Amino acid sequence: MTVDREHVLRSAAALLTRKSSATMDEVAKAAGISRATLHRHFAGREALVRALEALGIAECEAALDAARPAEGSPREAVRRLVREIEPAAALLAFLYTEAQLFEGEGQHEGWSRIDDRIAALFTRGQAAGEFRIDLTPAWLTEALYGLLASGAWAVADGRVAAKDFTYMTTELLLGGALRHPAQPREES
């Protein structure tokens, strides 16, 4: 029997986004294969997580391509990006909790490419006068990641309707990121 690696990864992603502590036995069961078959494809949890990382990076890059961040209003480009990345948000939320992916020299270069592309969108928004200049593009990028993960967890827990994910994520991010005219200070 031929095992569809993509199916195994998608099954693992679906399970681990709901239950990050799932065992390899549980992953195998979710994929409909034996533990031994899973082990032949992924030597252990770390190998599986690394394969999920590659999937997450590919999905983020595809979402960025589809969102066309260099086109149109930066504000609208952020909305397109969140809408495009929403299907991968739960996987990204799981990966966000896997500290070994982001520590030391072994960090996948794909994350840097994604960071750079998203930061460039925020830089473009600052240059256009749409986004606040007192918040760095790196900080806005991290804030986006945090909101995507938080939104995915809230949807998974049933605290937020899935249909509200994109709206709530973009409105909170943009509400904090938009540049507002300077208001006079109150005298004390």
C-alpha positions, 0 to 999 in steps of 0.5 A: 500500500502506498502512503500519501505523504501529503495526506499524512501531513494534513492529518497530522496538522489537523490533529496537532492543531487541536491537540499539540501534545498528541502522541505519534500513535495518535498521529498515525491513527488520525492518518489511518496508518500504523505507527510503524508506517508513520515512523518509516516516513518520519523518524520521530516527532521532531522529523514530523514537526520539521515536515509540518514546518516546511508545509507551513512555510509553503502555505505562507509563501503561497498566501503571500503570492495570492495576496499580492502585498505590493499591489494596491493600498497597503491596508487592503493588502493586509486584509488580503493577506489575512484572508489568504493565510486563514486556512493555514492559521491553525497550523501556524498556531501550532508551529508558533508553539514549537520553540525548537523551530525558532531557536539557534542556527537551525532556523529554516530560512523560509521564515526569514523570507516570509518575515521580510515580505510581510515587513516590506508590506508594513514598510510600504504602508508606513511610506504611504502614510497609512501605518504608524511610523512609531511601530517598527515593521518587525513589530507589526509582523510579529503582532500579525503572527500573534493575532493569527495564532490567537485567532486560530486558537479562539476559533478552535475553542469555539470562542470565535466564529470561523467566519469572523476570523479575517475581520477580527484579525485585520480590524484589531491589527489595523486599528492599532497600526493605522496612523492617526492625526496627532491629537493635542495633549491635555494639560494637567 
